[in-house]
Amino acid sequence: MGWWQAILLGIVQGLTEFLPVSSSGHLMIARELFGVEAEGFLDFTVMVHFGTVLSTVVIFWGVIWNLLKGLLKFRYNDETDYVCKIIISMIPVFVVGMFFKDNVEALFGDSLATVAVCLLVTAALLLLSDMDVPAIIRRKSGKVAESDHRNGISYLQAFIVGLGQAVAVAPGLSRSGTTIATGLITGVKRSVMAEFSFLMVLVPILGEQLLDLMDGISGEAELASGVGTLPLLLGFISAFVSGLFACKVMVALVKKSKLRWFAVYCAVVAAAIFIFA
């Protein structure tokens, strides 16, 4: 892998980790387009994911710090409630990652056709999230909106969003797109999902990458073998910098804008894969 390929792939990861278009799918597409060999690519993937995790921590450091301070008061306050709901949301992906990781990888494989199908599913979810399903149901049933839950999200909604995150392990199914769309479909307000969807994935992403790293070590694979230290470093930096930008943009978009244009983009990319791949 050349230095310019590492930078471009890092930028792809940083942008698509937060935009609802699937980072794993776009990394696979970019790897094919740039002619990057598969050898050592897992090490590179781990590094660029760490870069995007760090950018999330930087963007939400104030929120994370307040949550930590609230937890240290050792009583059930808003911060404790929020953290508990994040933990609930992580249960489905923990179960999938710990007990079904090999089955999932065998099921979905590493093909662009799988990416294309999952991108279409992402597009459908994003379109559905823009339809304000809870409001439609209330209008048809004649019911009024229920009072807000503490921190704007219930334990059940947090768990359902977590199910969306667990399903998003498939390549091409956007993690951010799936969690945000699932939250909006279940009635969580945009302002709440803009933060919750990014904070809830921090630990699972770190855990996923650490598991991959441990698999490589247990297989006596040497870190940076097939890639090189410089490409790994450049990929990490470019993913971190582009992740800072994409995270800020996506938070603003979720709070104020519709996501249908990302749905159109996902559908177009999927169509291009079917036609040209």
Disulfide bonds with the S-S distance in Angstrom:
none
